[in-house]
Amino acid sequence: MAKKKRSPSSKPFDTTQAPSPAPAAAPAAQGVKARIAAATRSTLALPAEIGKGDWTAILLALMMFFAPAMGVPHEEMLQDTLKSIIVSLIALVAGLLLFWHQRNRRDALRWHALMWLPLALMAYALGSMVWSHTYLGGVEAIRWFIFSLLLWLGLNTLSRERVPVLAWGIHWGAVVASLWTALQFWIDFRFFPQGPNPASTFVNRNFVAEFVICTIPFSVLLLARSRDSAQLCLLAFTIGFNIVAIMMTGTRSALSAMLVFVFVLPVILYLYRSQLAFPRWDAAKRILVFGVLLATVLGLGMIKTGNAKIIDENTTEHRGLTALERGFSRILSVGQKEEYTVGSFSVRMVMWKATARIIKAHPLSGVGAGAWEVDIPLYQAEGSQLETDYYVHNEILQLLAEYGLVGWLFLLCLLAYLANAAWRTWRNRTPEGQAEAPLRALALLSLLAFLIVSNAGFPWRMASTGAIFALALAVLAASDARLGWRGPFAAGRLDWRPAYSQAMAVAMMLCLALGAYISQQAAECESKIVRAVKLALSVSQSGDPGNPKWDKTRAEMLKLIKEGTDINPHYRKITPMVADELAKWGDWKNAVWIWESVVGSRPYVVAILSNIARGYAQLGQNDKALDYLHRAQKLQPNAPAVGSLEVILLSRTGKEPEALQKVKSHYANNVYDFDMVNAGYVLGVRAKDWPLAVRSMEMRNKDWPAQAPDGWIKIGNIYASTEIKDDAKALEAYKAALAAAADKDKASVRQQIPAAYQPRL
């Protein structure tokens, strides 16, 4: 039989040829691996910023415009209360819109190690509400919550293209704030109430300067990116205008930061010039920018002030009458020795030293979030009786004093991150790194200015500057994510589900409702308390507070202060002013309960404890007066107010000889106050210790010159009608009384002088 011819497919397996399935299997395996690798990279990659349809950057820009630009045109709300309302409510609205827009999102969002810093402070503040000051701890917790929200929103939405949108909001907010400053400096514009002029919408000139200096790097970013001649001219003029406004304030910390800019800004612009537009400006644009900037600073800087308060200030402190004069004189005064002995720095040095004692006493636990102003009287220098201020004027020291170990960790981690961010920005030469570098460098420069002014003020607690702090960190954090800098100390992924967005949207709604309620209560409370203060001052200024025509006004004032303190009994800055005026009228009963409402929140303020004791003494309740005296003595036994109070109580309880010795002892130690010299005079007259009585009035005439006419008449009467009769000294005293009196009071003073001496005057 003939053999069948085998087909090639029926041949035995030949090892010299590739098996038929192999060529198909290899590509399939490689495709699976590629898909796995791609999926892994997708899982590990950091998510991009939330994109189309998101309004967060625009809302943040509006927030940074309205917060500094808007102010309260009356005194019935604190300026920073309005700014805090603007920042908080817009941040919450931005959060609500973002979560609502992402309600079906399943992709991851961003996280960053920076988020743990404000969250740690918020957690500490919530915990300190249990063992420290509840109200102040709650305020701090809310502040760090809003800070965390702003940081997280910026981290997830501020793309490289959106940062300029935010920068425009920051820039124009600073321009409008500077406009109010300039009007107040040049023409004494009084639409917004001010403390130290010119203060824009910030009530204090230091606050506006601290804000504007932090905005300059964002303004420079806009200028360096621009190409249009009109826009360049506008930006150069407005930047120069903002610089002039800073010089008008004469705030040395802001001027010091500006001096740093002079050296650092050119370096940044030169290093990253290839990423900016200014190297491609033609000669005309360069001349335009530098000419407008220089002309603005020099031209506007030489216009003299028309503000009477600034002119009067210049007669004693010689700060200058133009912006340029004030800027140069103030920055040069930093190195002057007298600033550390009698100037504002000397007052701050007292606070800093007392704060250092707090840090030493509570290095780990701190005294509790916001509780510095409560505990600081316990750490003041021996013999001090008054609170020097409500803030340390150094945010670093206040952070460490209040937050202890958590504050140390916050500060060290923040500084370590900023140093690392600056190093990475410098070292990253990749195209992506160079594209990010200008944003990063200028955000770091803004934070550097912020940290400089933080060493002589309290910008962390001011709404506008606190918001810049959060958003500058957000710019850096978002840039870290774009550059792929991830890990436990950088950016990371935050797994997300629709349920999370929905829950957070509901949380934002609740926070908005709570924020609106707190805002309404704050506005109502401040309005009532400030109106009560104004009524009290108007009655006092009448010169006749006991007149029955003021009965209705006094009743309304008491009603307002009661309603205001019922809402919030913690307004230490304002409430005691009403009690002080009541005490002047002799209404000790109402003065005492107002002071006691303050002491319930601030139990260690010696001046108020002394006032309460004096009030109870006037009411004849000596037991309660002694109780408050003992509380004051435990805190500051050598304080002048405590000494005078002790003298008064000794004399009222029949121990005049002992009181007399106390007065002489205090005089010998040069420790006395107004009440002490008055008590010394009365005790001297009763004991016929005429040298003591005369000395008491001479001391009062010297230290309280407004009382000099009365004091000299009392001295003249002693020499004219007692056993130490000295006609020449009596006549000399009566002449001094007449000379010390104001022109409008001379006639009444003359009538108080004995008739026998009047022809000889």
Secondary structure, 3 states (H helix, E strand, C coil): CCCCCCCHHHCCCCCCCCCCCHHHHHHHHHHHHHHHHHHHHHHHCCCCCCCCCCCHHHHHHHHHHHHHHCCCCCCCCCHHHHHHHHHHHHHHHHHHHHHHHCCCCCCCEEEEHHHHHHHHHHHHHHHHHHHCCHHHHHHHHHHHHHHHHHHHHHHHHCCCCCHHHHHHHHHHHHHHHHHHHHHHHHHCCCCCCCCCCCCCCCCCHHHHHHHHHHHHHHHHHHHHHCCCHHHHHHHHHHHHHHHHHHHHHCCHHHHHHHHHHHHHHHHHHHHCHHHCCHHHCCHHHHHHHHHHHHHHHHHHHCCECCCHHHHHHHHHHCCCCEHHHHHHHHHHHHHCHHHHCCCHHHHHHHHHHHHHHHHHHCCCCCCCCCCHHHHHHHHCCCCCCCCCCCCCCCHHHHHHHHHHHHHHHHHHHHHHHHHHHHHHHHHCCCHHHHHHHHHHHHHHHHHHHHHHHCCCCCHHHCHHHHHHHHHHHHHHHHHHHHCCCECCCCEEEECCCHHHHHHHHHHHHHHHHHHHHHHHHHHHHHHHHHHHHHHHHHHHHCCCCCCHHHHHHHHHHHHHHHHHHHHCCCCCCCHHHHHHHHHHHCCHHHHHHHHHHHHCCCCCCHHHHHHHHHHHHHCCCHHHHHHHHHHHHHHCCCCHHHHHHHHHHHHHCCCHHHHHHHHHHHHHCCCCCHHHHHHHHHHHHHCCCHHHHHHHHHHHHHHCHHHHHHHHHHHHHHHHHCCCCCHHHHHHHHHHHHHHCCHHHHHHHHHHCCCCCHHHC
